[in-house]
């Protein structure tokens, strides 16, 4: 799971207990502390009595969810060690296909051509059971002492998957709090918020992907699960699945049988389920952040009076931002759109990276003549904004604005980003007195690097990806789209109080030099071992550049390359472009990013890359998109 410090809870947010400070940062650590204290006291006595005492101590004021006799009755025995070590061949491949880095994702409903359902209720059930075993092992406690929260976005498959996952958890005696509609950041916060402090949390979402997809994101108070945690979880799930009785069905057939999971659910106890409305708690948390950040001299409680802010939630989980956060603070939120949750996503892709989504937000802002627009993704861990002028602020622009805010509070800090940020962003950050650390694609990579720098004694306060994932050290290293948006709102009001007007980007982003052109191309790798093929292409590209094959065009490798190879290109007259060829994080693809300071320059850079592919004869790499993307070129 996340390294110590990643998403780390701060003790001052939690109630005081008679335990060391390190023990109260996280309820699971608290349980381990009490467990050790009680081992001697209850030595030789009834183990169930000792366990009940520990659970009561950790539950605190949550008397309504304390363990019952039913919990002990339904708890399933832990899988044999051999089963956990080596998942059965019959079903593990089915589960392994669900891994998407540090998340679980799959096709949750049939209906799209050539896309067959593989994230089934049965899979959700056994993933829930496996999570119980994994948490119990991690915290050295029985599964019957665990409390886990489950939330979801509005996808059409969310309710069934949430129920199936909860049934799997309760089959091990875990007490489950069902949140219903929620956001990914809220699920993490449920692990550290005083009075809740769940041992684990699951968000059921597939971010901006189409309606037929779904997935799971997992948290503890230490942060989100890492890639290795997901691999282990899916091995455990396959083991649980293979060990379960399925009369008349082989394990792989049961994987697609919804009735199978329902029959398993009948053995669970309803006493272990409660329904918790947590989003109002989270909304209050965000309101407090905005109030404290603005610290309005005369309107502390309603600091947004006189400001017009619209929200485009894309029919995801983010409508609460307008109705439960901004409006109670005094903002005029009229003109906000697509606040109602609709798992078919009928209006636009809920993705702040998407040009269509940003255009929709800009149109809503211009119609309502608002001061600021906010666009969020489905599960609200990403966001972007629209300036009062209607200018979209996402990608490099959003990072620049967040860097400006961060460097005002933390002068000289390092800003970690992904690998595809512009040269202009580096210059902007340095002009503000900061240091730019350009790292890898993948928000977990970006955040993890920031944590690593800080643990090594560095100073990194902001980690942000061009996708809109942004995390700050002051906010537990949590990528939270609403937190980023709240920082923009605070800046807007502060600037207005200083007499600079309400347009948050009126003069700031004029300092950000942007490229004349930016393009991205995805090149399919056709070999069965696409990873080896991709590595070979990248090494050859490196050697080609170093050997000077592109030298006549002023090409030179960047001093630091953390993924693939980024090449700086001298375009003359002090202008610089760049080319980055890298492997996709998860797919059989190479990704080519190019930026140029010259109109038409992007295709000139692509033409040079095509020379490399033609000279090297990489016939199993599909370069057709390079020709199609630059129509000015003649295909050979």
PLY file of the C-alpha trace (Angstrom):
ply
format ascii 1.0
element vertex 636
property float x
property float y
property float z
element edge 635
property int vertex1
property int vertex2
end_header
0.00 0.00 0.00
1.08 3.62 -0.09
4.41 4.42 1.43
4.39 5.83 4.91
3.48 9.49 4.58
1.55 9.11 1.33
-1.96 10.39 2.08
-0.81 10.23 5.72
-3.40 11.31 8.27
-2.42 14.07 10.68
-3.06 13.35 14.34
-4.67 16.71 15.06
-7.71 15.75 12.94
-8.46 12.75 15.14
-9.81 12.58 18.70
-7.29 12.16 21.49
-6.88 8.67 22.93
-4.79 7.26 25.70
-2.13 6.06 23.29
1.07 7.43 21.75
0.73 9.99 18.95
1.83 7.46 16.34
-0.99 5.16 17.43
-3.79 7.68 16.95
-2.85 8.74 13.41
-4.67 5.75 12.03
-7.35 3.52 13.60
-5.60 0.41 12.34
-2.41 1.46 14.11
-4.52 2.18 17.16
-5.91 -1.35 17.04
-2.43 -2.82 16.83
-1.37 -0.72 19.82
-4.28 -1.89 21.93
-3.78 -5.46 20.74
-0.23 -5.51 22.04
-1.33 -3.97 25.35
-3.99 -6.63 25.79
-2.00 -9.68 24.76
-0.37 -9.86 28.18
-3.51 -8.90 30.08
-5.60 -11.61 28.42
-2.86 -14.23 28.20
-4.48 -17.60 28.78
-8.02 -16.18 28.77
-10.75 -16.55 26.20
-9.55 -15.03 22.92
-13.01 -13.94 21.82
-13.36 -11.85 24.97
-10.08 -10.09 24.23
-11.04 -9.49 20.61
-14.40 -8.01 21.61
-12.65 -5.62 24.00
-10.30 -4.45 21.26
-13.18 -3.90 18.83
-15.15 -1.93 21.39
-12.10 0.23 22.11
-11.51 0.98 18.45
-15.18 1.57 17.61
-15.39 4.49 20.03
-18.72 6.24 19.77
-19.88 3.93 16.96
-21.82 1.67 19.31
-24.37 0.95 16.59
-21.79 -0.88 14.52
-20.02 -2.92 17.18
-19.43 -6.54 16.39
-22.29 -8.94 17.04
-22.49 -12.65 17.53
-23.72 -12.85 13.96
-20.38 -11.47 12.76
-18.48 -14.29 14.33
-20.97 -16.79 12.97
-20.66 -15.73 9.33
-16.91 -15.15 9.30
-15.29 -17.57 6.89
-11.98 -19.23 7.74
-8.86 -17.73 6.23
-7.72 -19.42 3.02
-4.95 -21.98 3.38
-1.47 -20.51 3.06
-0.78 -22.41 -0.16
-3.98 -21.09 -1.68
-3.05 -17.50 -0.89
0.47 -17.96 -2.22
-0.51 -19.46 -5.57
-3.94 -18.61 -6.97
-5.69 -21.42 -8.88
-4.93 -21.46 -12.59
-8.61 -21.84 -13.50
-9.72 -18.40 -12.39
-6.69 -16.21 -11.67
-6.30 -15.15 -15.34
-9.87 -13.83 -15.19
-9.07 -11.72 -12.14
-5.65 -10.63 -13.36
-7.23 -9.05 -16.44
-9.05 -6.68 -14.08
-5.85 -5.06 -12.86
-5.25 -1.54 -14.14
-2.13 -0.44 -12.35
-3.17 0.44 -8.81
-6.90 0.07 -9.55
-9.33 -2.63 -10.62
-11.19 -1.93 -13.87
-13.29 -3.93 -16.26
-16.34 -4.18 -18.48
-19.30 -4.37 -16.12
-22.23 -4.77 -18.51
-22.74 -6.19 -21.98
-24.12 -4.07 -24.78
-21.10 -2.62 -26.54
-19.91 -4.53 -29.59
-16.83 -6.70 -29.00
-16.73 -5.79 -25.30
-17.59 -8.79 -23.10
-18.41 -8.33 -19.44
-15.54 -9.36 -17.17
-16.19 -7.35 -14.00
-19.05 -9.45 -12.65
-20.96 -9.44 -9.34
-19.23 -12.73 -8.54
-15.83 -11.13 -9.06
-16.89 -8.21 -6.85
-18.01 -10.63 -4.12
-14.69 -12.45 -3.97
-12.70 -9.22 -4.26
-14.59 -8.03 -1.19
-13.78 -11.25 0.66
-10.14 -10.94 -0.38
-9.97 -7.33 0.79
-11.11 -8.46 4.23
-8.31 -11.00 4.43
-5.77 -8.53 3.09
-6.67 -5.83 5.60
-6.72 -8.33 8.46
-3.23 -9.50 7.56
-1.96 -5.96 7.11
-3.24 -4.76 10.48
-2.79 -8.07 12.36
-6.41 -8.15 13.48
-9.30 -10.58 12.89
-11.59 -9.80 9.96
-14.49 -9.44 12.39
-12.87 -6.31 13.86
-12.70 -4.48 10.52
-14.91 -1.62 9.35
-14.97 -0.72 5.64
-16.83 2.03 3.77
-18.14 1.52 0.23
-19.16 4.32 -2.14
-19.83 4.60 -5.86
-20.30 6.95 -8.77
-23.64 6.96 -10.69
-22.76 4.26 -13.25
-25.63 1.92 -14.01
-23.72 -1.09 -12.65
-22.71 0.64 -9.43
-25.55 -0.49 -7.13
-25.18 -4.19 -7.98
-21.38 -4.14 -7.73
-21.55 -2.24 -4.43
-23.96 -4.79 -2.98
-21.84 -7.69 -4.23
-18.63 -6.24 -2.83
-20.33 -5.55 0.50
-21.61 -9.13 0.60
-18.08 -10.40 0.10
-16.83 -8.24 2.95
-19.60 -9.30 5.32
-18.98 -12.96 4.46
-15.81 -12.47 6.49
-17.58 -10.68 9.32
-16.53 -7.18 8.25
-18.88 -4.36 9.19
-19.71 -2.36 6.06
-20.88 1.25 5.78
-22.62 1.85 2.47
-22.31 5.50 1.41
-24.22 5.34 -1.86
-23.26 8.16 -4.25
-19.82 9.44 -3.26
-16.51 10.74 -4.60
-13.10 9.12 -4.57
-11.52 11.78 -2.30
-14.42 11.45 0.14
-13.80 7.72 0.42
-10.21 8.29 1.51
-11.32 11.00 3.93
-13.71 8.52 5.55
-10.61 6.64 6.75
-9.22 9.63 8.67
-12.19 11.84 9.59
-12.80 11.96 13.33
-15.76 9.82 14.35
-15.61 7.64 11.22
-12.04 6.35 10.77
-12.81 3.27 8.68
-10.07 0.66 8.36
-10.57 0.56 4.60
-12.62 2.22 1.89
-13.63 1.30 -1.65
-14.78 3.65 -4.39
-16.64 1.98 -7.25
-15.84 3.99 -10.37
-14.15 3.90 -13.75
-13.44 7.63 -13.86
-14.35 9.13 -17.27
-14.68 5.82 -19.14
-17.96 4.88 -20.89
-21.09 3.69 -19.11
-20.31 -0.01 -19.58
-17.05 0.17 -17.62
-16.58 0.13 -13.87
-13.90 -0.53 -11.31
-12.67 -0.28 -7.73
-10.25 2.05 -5.96
-9.06 0.96 -2.52
-7.88 3.02 0.46
-6.71 2.82 4.04
-5.68 5.71 6.26
-2.20 5.31 4.75
-3.50 6.09 1.26
-4.45 4.26 -1.90
-3.43 0.72 -2.72
-0.31 0.32 -4.82
0.11 -1.91 -7.86
1.56 -4.80 -5.84
-1.37 -4.60 -3.40
-3.82 -5.02 -6.27
-1.93 -8.01 -7.63
-2.01 -9.66 -4.21
-5.69 -8.78 -3.76
-6.65 -10.41 -7.05
-4.64 -13.54 -6.22
-6.50 -13.79 -2.93
-9.83 -13.24 -4.71
-9.07 -16.04 -7.16
-8.19 -18.30 -4.25
-11.41 -17.47 -2.42
-13.35 -18.11 -5.62
-11.78 -21.49 -6.33
-12.27 -22.62 -2.73
-15.98 -21.73 -2.67
-18.60 -24.37 -3.30
-20.39 -23.97 -6.61
-22.67 -26.99 -7.10
-22.90 -27.91 -10.77
-20.53 -25.16 -11.85
-16.81 -25.08 -12.40
-15.11 -21.96 -10.98
-14.65 -20.25 -14.34
-18.35 -20.71 -15.17
-19.38 -19.37 -11.77
-17.42 -16.20 -12.57
-20.18 -15.18 -14.99
-23.11 -16.45 -12.88
-24.93 -13.66 -11.02
-27.11 -16.15 -9.13
-23.97 -17.62 -7.61
-23.06 -14.42 -5.80
-26.64 -13.91 -4.67
-26.68 -17.35 -3.09
-23.44 -16.49 -1.29
-24.94 -13.21 -0.10
-27.82 -15.04 1.59
-25.34 -16.39 4.12
-24.29 -12.91 5.22
-25.80 -11.05 8.15
-27.74 -7.82 7.53
-26.66 -6.75 11.01
-23.23 -6.04 9.55
-24.51 -3.43 7.07
-25.31 0.19 7.83
-26.12 3.10 5.55
-24.12 6.26 6.17
-24.66 9.67 4.56
-21.04 10.81 4.54
-21.07 13.37 1.73
-22.52 16.15 3.94
-19.56 15.60 6.28
-17.15 15.90 3.39
-18.94 18.97 2.01
-18.63 20.66 5.40
-14.91 19.87 5.35
-14.55 21.64 1.99
-16.57 24.65 3.16
-14.24 25.02 6.13
-11.19 24.91 3.86
-12.59 27.74 1.72
-13.65 29.83 4.72
-10.24 29.53 6.37
-8.39 30.07 3.11
-10.21 33.32 2.32
-10.58 34.51 5.92
-12.94 37.24 4.72
-12.73 40.33 6.96
-16.49 40.90 7.07
-18.19 37.78 5.63
-16.30 34.84 7.10
-19.28 32.46 7.02
-20.39 33.40 3.49
-17.23 34.61 1.75
-18.54 33.86 -1.76
-21.39 36.37 -1.65
-21.18 38.50 -4.78
-19.38 35.80 -6.76
-20.92 33.71 -9.53
-19.43 30.23 -9.94
-20.85 27.54 -12.20
-20.10 23.82 -11.97
-20.24 21.29 -14.80
-20.41 17.89 -13.10
-20.87 15.91 -16.32
-23.66 13.87 -14.65
-21.12 12.29 -12.32
-20.78 12.53 -8.54
-19.70 16.18 -8.41
-23.02 18.04 -8.31
-22.69 18.44 -4.54
-19.89 20.95 -5.11
-22.41 23.50 -6.39
-25.35 22.72 -4.11
-23.67 21.71 -0.84
-20.36 23.60 -0.87
-20.49 26.78 -2.96
-24.14 27.81 -2.54
-24.07 27.62 1.29
-20.99 29.86 1.19
-23.02 32.51 -0.64
-22.04 31.85 -4.26
-24.51 32.28 -7.09
-24.39 28.86 -8.78
-27.11 29.51 -11.36
-26.13 28.25 -14.78
-24.43 25.16 -13.38
-25.15 22.14 -15.51
-25.31 18.35 -15.52
-25.41 18.22 -11.72
-27.88 15.34 -11.69
-26.16 11.94 -11.52
-26.81 9.86 -14.63
-24.73 6.77 -15.25
-25.35 6.91 -19.00
-23.45 10.25 -19.16
-25.77 11.64 -21.84
-24.29 15.13 -22.28
-20.52 14.88 -22.62
-17.59 12.81 -21.43
-17.01 13.79 -17.78
-13.31 14.42 -18.28
-11.50 17.75 -17.75
-8.86 16.62 -20.26
-11.49 16.39 -22.99
-11.87 19.41 -25.28
-15.61 18.81 -25.59
-16.10 18.81 -21.83
-14.14 22.04 -21.46
-16.06 23.65 -24.31
-19.35 22.70 -22.63
-18.17 24.29 -19.39
-17.06 27.42 -21.23
-20.45 27.75 -22.96
-22.24 27.46 -19.62
-20.01 30.13 -18.12
-20.51 32.55 -21.00
-24.29 32.04 -21.00
-24.53 32.83 -17.30
-21.78 35.49 -17.32
-20.17 33.79 -14.33
-16.87 34.70 -12.72
-15.50 31.16 -12.74
-16.39 27.74 -14.11
-15.38 24.39 -12.60
-15.35 21.13 -14.60
-14.90 17.84 -12.74
-14.59 14.21 -13.77
-16.98 11.43 -12.77
-15.50 10.58 -9.37
-14.18 14.11 -8.74
-10.52 13.35 -8.13
-9.72 15.57 -11.15
-10.83 19.04 -12.15
-10.17 22.00 -14.39
-11.52 25.55 -14.46
-12.79 28.12 -16.95
-11.73 31.75 -16.56
-14.23 34.62 -16.62
-13.11 35.31 -20.20
-14.20 31.80 -21.21
-10.62 30.56 -21.55
-10.24 26.90 -20.59
-7.67 26.29 -17.86
-6.59 22.66 -17.86
-3.40 20.72 -18.55
-0.32 23.03 -18.45
-2.43 26.08 -17.63
-4.02 24.44 -14.61
-0.66 23.27 -13.29
0.72 26.79 -13.76
-2.15 28.33 -11.79
-1.81 25.77 -9.00
1.97 26.29 -9.00
1.43 30.05 -8.58
-0.86 29.42 -5.60
1.53 26.92 -4.05
4.62 29.08 -4.47
2.87 32.02 -2.79
2.45 29.83 0.29
5.65 27.82 0.01
8.35 29.88 -1.74
11.03 27.88 -3.51
9.20 24.56 -3.35
9.51 21.84 -5.99
6.58 21.12 -8.31
6.48 17.53 -9.61
4.61 16.92 -12.87
4.27 14.22 -15.48
6.56 13.95 -18.50
4.46 15.72 -21.15
4.40 19.22 -19.70
5.53 22.12 -21.86
8.80 24.04 -21.88
6.74 27.11 -21.06
5.52 25.56 -17.82
9.09 24.99 -16.66
9.92 28.63 -17.40
6.77 29.80 -15.57
7.54 27.79 -12.42
11.15 28.98 -12.38
10.05 32.60 -12.86
7.85 32.22 -9.76
10.87 31.04 -7.79
10.09 27.32 -7.87
11.78 24.21 -9.21
10.14 21.99 -11.81
10.72 18.24 -11.54
9.37 16.66 -14.73
8.77 12.96 -13.98
6.58 10.21 -15.46
3.01 9.80 -16.66
0.58 8.33 -14.15
-0.75 10.29 -11.19
0.45 7.63 -8.74
3.96 8.03 -10.13
3.80 11.81 -9.83
2.48 11.79 -6.26
4.84 9.01 -5.23
7.85 11.01 -6.45
6.75 13.99 -4.36
6.45 11.78 -1.28
9.88 10.30 -2.02
11.48 13.74 -2.32
9.99 14.88 0.97
11.01 11.72 2.80
14.56 12.31 1.56
14.54 15.77 3.13
13.41 17.73 0.08
10.59 20.22 -0.22
7.75 19.31 -2.58
4.34 20.81 -1.86
2.53 20.20 -5.17
2.39 17.13 -7.40
0.20 17.50 -10.49
-0.44 15.68 -13.75
-1.72 17.23 -16.97
-4.79 14.96 -16.63
-6.04 17.15 -13.76
-4.93 14.90 -10.90
-3.35 17.24 -8.38
-2.15 16.57 -4.83
-0.71 18.82 -2.15
1.33 17.79 0.85
-0.90 19.96 3.06
-3.89 17.83 1.98
-2.48 14.37 2.79
-1.03 13.94 -0.73
-4.62 13.31 -1.85
-5.52 13.92 -5.48
-8.79 15.77 -5.00
-10.39 17.78 -7.79
-12.57 19.72 -5.35
-9.58 20.66 -3.21
-7.72 22.01 -6.25
-10.84 23.93 -7.30
-11.19 25.32 -3.78
-7.66 26.74 -4.03
-8.61 28.51 -7.26
-11.75 29.91 -5.61
-9.71 31.18 -2.66
-7.29 32.90 -5.04
-10.18 34.48 -6.97
-11.68 36.04 -3.84
-8.32 37.14 -2.46
-7.46 38.88 -5.72
-10.86 40.59 -5.74
-10.31 41.81 -2.18
-6.95 43.19 -3.33
-8.70 45.15 -6.09
-7.50 42.98 -8.99
-10.95 41.98 -10.24
-12.69 38.62 -10.34
-10.95 37.01 -13.33
-8.56 34.62 -11.63
-6.37 34.33 -14.73
-6.54 37.88 -16.10
-2.83 38.59 -15.83
-1.30 35.41 -14.45
-1.48 33.15 -17.46
-0.14 35.79 -19.82
3.18 34.89 -18.19
2.87 31.28 -19.39
4.42 30.84 -22.82
2.44 28.25 -24.75
3.53 26.30 -27.82
2.23 27.13 -31.26
1.26 23.47 -31.71
1.02 20.36 -29.54
0.10 16.89 -30.79
-0.10 13.34 -29.44
-0.03 10.11 -31.47
-0.56 6.55 -30.23
1.31 3.88 -32.19
0.13 0.30 -31.86
2.70 -2.41 -31.14
1.84 -5.65 -32.96
4.25 -8.17 -31.38
2.86 -10.64 -28.86
5.57 -9.50 -26.45
4.77 -5.83 -26.94
6.78 -4.74 -23.91
9.99 -6.16 -25.35
9.13 -4.69 -28.74
8.51 -1.27 -27.22
11.76 -1.39 -25.26
13.63 -2.23 -28.45
12.12 0.67 -30.37
12.90 3.10 -27.55
16.52 1.97 -27.30
16.94 2.29 -31.06
15.40 5.78 -30.96
17.84 6.78 -28.23
20.80 5.46 -30.21
19.55 7.16 -33.39
19.38 10.56 -31.71
22.73 10.14 -29.93
24.39 9.05 -33.18
23.41 12.37 -34.72
20.90 11.14 -37.27
18.71 14.09 -36.32
21.64 16.42 -35.68
21.05 18.61 -38.70
17.77 19.64 -37.15
19.27 20.52 -33.76
17.98 17.50 -31.87
19.50 16.64 -28.47
18.36 14.38 -25.63
17.13 16.16 -22.51
19.51 15.91 -19.54
16.95 13.95 -17.48
14.62 11.30 -18.88
12.45 9.28 -16.50
10.36 7.50 -19.13
11.11 7.06 -22.79
13.25 9.70 -24.43
12.49 13.40 -24.59
14.42 15.31 -27.24
14.89 19.07 -27.29
14.71 20.59 -30.78
16.32 23.90 -31.71
13.82 25.51 -34.09
15.88 28.66 -34.66
15.46 32.22 -33.48
15.48 31.18 -29.84
12.50 28.90 -30.35
12.52 25.37 -28.99
10.28 22.40 -29.62
10.44 18.90 -28.23
9.64 15.29 -29.01
8.88 12.56 -26.47
8.62 8.88 -27.43
7.52 6.67 -24.54
5.70 3.44 -23.78
2.06 3.51 -22.67
1.59 2.69 -18.99
-0.81 -0.21 -19.60
-1.50 -0.75 -23.30
0.46 -2.23 -26.28
1.30 1.24 -27.54
4.08 3.72 -28.00
3.02 7.32 -27.43
4.59 10.18 -29.35
4.15 13.72 -28.01
5.43 16.70 -29.97
5.37 20.45 -29.31
6.60 23.22 -31.56
7.00 26.97 -31.25
6.42 27.32 -35.01
3.03 27.06 -36.78
3.20 23.86 -38.79
6.25 22.77 -36.83
4.60 19.77 -35.16
4.24 17.95 -38.47
7.85 18.77 -39.33
8.90 17.04 -36.11
6.66 14.07 -36.89
8.22 13.82 -40.35
11.64 13.47 -38.74
10.36 10.71 -36.41
8.99 8.89 -39.45
12.49 8.94 -40.93
13.64 7.02 -37.87
10.94 4.36 -38.27
11.63 3.98 -41.98
15.40 3.70 -41.51
15.04 1.14 -38.73
12.32 -0.87 -40.54
10.07 -1.30 -37.50
7.30 -2.88 -39.56
5.47 -4.23 -36.50
4.94 -0.73 -35.18
1.85 0.86 -36.71
2.86 4.38 -37.75
-0.25 5.05 -39.85
-1.56 7.58 -37.33
1.49 9.73 -37.94
0.58 10.00 -41.63
-3.13 10.44 -40.92
-2.48 13.08 -38.25
-0.36 15.26 -40.52
-2.24 15.54 -43.79
0.43 17.77 -45.30
2.72 14.75 -45.56
2.77 12.41 -48.50
2.53 8.75 -47.57
5.30 6.70 -49.13
0 1
1 2
2 3
3 4
4 5
5 6
6 7
7 8
8 9
9 10
10 11
11 12
12 13
13 14
14 15
15 16
16 17
17 18
18 19
19 20
20 21
21 22
22 23
23 24
24 25
25 26
26 27
27 28
28 29
29 30
30 31
31 32
32 33
33 34
34 35
35 36
36 37
37 38
38 39
39 40
40 41
41 42
42 43
43 44
44 45
45 46
46 47
47 48
48 49
49 50
50 51
51 52
52 53
53 54
54 55
55 56
56 57
57 58
58 59
59 60
60 61
61 62
62 63
63 64
64 65
65 66
66 67
67 68
68 69
69 70
70 71
71 72
72 73
73 74
74 75
75 76
76 77
77 78
78 79
79 80
80 81
81 82
82 83
83 84
84 85
85 86
86 87
87 88
88 89
89 90
90 91
91 92
92 93
93 94
94 95
95 96
96 97
97 98
98 99
99 100
100 101
101 102
102 103
103 104
104 105
105 106
106 107
107 108
108 109
109 110
110 111
111 112
112 113
113 114
114 115
115 116
116 117
117 118
118 119
119 120
120 121
121 122
122 123
123 124
124 125
125 126
126 127
127 128
128 129
129 130
130 131
131 132
132 133
133 134
134 135
135 136
136 137
137 138
138 139
139 140
140 141
141 142
142 143
143 144
144 145
145 146
146 147
147 148
148 149
149 150
150 151
151 152
152 153
153 154
154 155
155 156
156 157
157 158
158 159
159 160
160 161
161 162
162 163
163 164
164 165
165 166
166 167
167 168
168 169
169 170
170 171
171 172
172 173
173 174
174 175
175 176
176 177
177 178
178 179
179 180
180 181
181 182
182 183
183 184
184 185
185 186
186 187
187 188
188 189
189 190
190 191
191 192
192 193
193 194
194 195
195 196
196 197
197 198
198 199
199 200
200 201
201 202
202 203
203 204
204 205
205 206
206 207
207 208
208 209
209 210
210 211
211 212
212 213
213 214
214 215
215 216
216 217
217 218
218 219
219 220
220 221
221 222
222 223
223 224
224 225
225 226
226 227
227 228
228 229
229 230
230 231
231 232
232 233
233 234
234 235
235 236
236 237
237 238
238 239
239 240
240 241
241 242
242 243
243 244
244 245
245 246
246 247
247 248
248 249
249 250
250 251
251 252
252 253
253 254
254 255
255 256
256 257
257 258
258 259
259 260
260 261
261 262
262 263
263 264
264 265
265 266
266 267
267 268
268 269
269 270
270 271
271 272
272 273
273 274
274 275
275 276
276 277
277 278
278 279
279 280
280 281
281 282
282 283
283 284
284 285
285 286
286 287
287 288
288 289
289 290
290 291
291 292
292 293
293 294
294 295
295 296
296 297
297 298
298 299
299 300
300 301
301 302
302 303
303 304
304 305
305 306
306 307
307 308
308 309
309 310
310 311
311 312
312 313
313 314
314 315
315 316
316 317
317 318
318 319
319 320
320 321
321 322
322 323
323 324
324 325
325 326
326 327
327 328
328 329
329 330
330 331
331 332
332 333
333 334
334 335
335 336
336 337
337 338
338 339
339 340
340 341
341 342
342 343
343 344
344 345
345 346
346 347
347 348
348 349
349 350
350 351
351 352
352 353
353 354
354 355
355 356
356 357
357 358
358 359
359 360
360 361
361 362
362 363
363 364
364 365
365 366
366 367
367 368
368 369
369 370
370 371
371 372
372 373
373 374
374 375
375 376
376 377
377 378
378 379
379 380
380 381
381 382
382 383
383 384
384 385
385 386
386 387
387 388
388 389
389 390
390 391
391 392
392 393
393 394
394 395
395 396
396 397
397 398
398 399
399 400
400 401
401 402
402 403
403 404
404 405
405 406
406 407
407 408
408 409
409 410
410 411
411 412
412 413
413 414
414 415
415 416
416 417
417 418
418 419
419 420
420 421
421 422
422 423
423 424
424 425
425 426
426 427
427 428
428 429
429 430
430 431
431 432
432 433
433 434
434 435
435 436
436 437
437 438
438 439
439 440
440 441
441 442
442 443
443 444
444 445
445 446
446 447
447 448
448 449
449 450
450 451
451 452
452 453
453 454
454 455
455 456
456 457
457 458
458 459
459 460
460 461
461 462
462 463
463 464
464 465
465 466
466 467
467 468
468 469
469 470
470 471
471 472
472 473
473 474
474 475
475 476
476 477
477 478
478 479
479 480
480 481
481 482
482 483
483 484
484 485
485 486
486 487
487 488
488 489
489 490
490 491
491 492
492 493
493 494
494 495
495 496
496 497
497 498
498 499
499 500
500 501
501 502
502 503
503 504
504 505
505 506
506 507
507 508
508 509
509 510
510 511
511 512
512 513
513 514
514 515
515 516
516 517
517 518
518 519
519 520
520 521
521 522
522 523
523 524
524 525
525 526
526 527
527 528
528 529
529 530
530 531
531 532
532 533
533 534
534 535
535 536
536 537
537 538
538 539
539 540
540 541
541 542
542 543
543 544
544 545
545 546
546 547
547 548
548 549
549 550
550 551
551 552
552 553
553 554
554 555
555 556
556 557
557 558
558 559
559 560
560 561
561 562
562 563
563 564
564 565
565 566
566 567
567 568
568 569
569 570
570 571
571 572
572 573
573 574
574 575
575 576
576 577
577 578
578 579
579 580
580 581
581 582
582 583
583 584
584 585
585 586
586 587
587 588
588 589
589 590
590 591
591 592
592 593
593 594
594 595
595 596
596 597
597 598
598 599
599 600
600 601
601 602
602 603
603 604
604 605
605 606
606 607
607 608
608 609
609 610
610 611
611 612
612 613
613 614
614 615
615 616
616 617
617 618
618 619
619 620
620 621
621 622
622 623
623 624
624 625
625 626
626 627
627 628
628 629
629 630
630 631
631 632
632 633
633 634
634 635
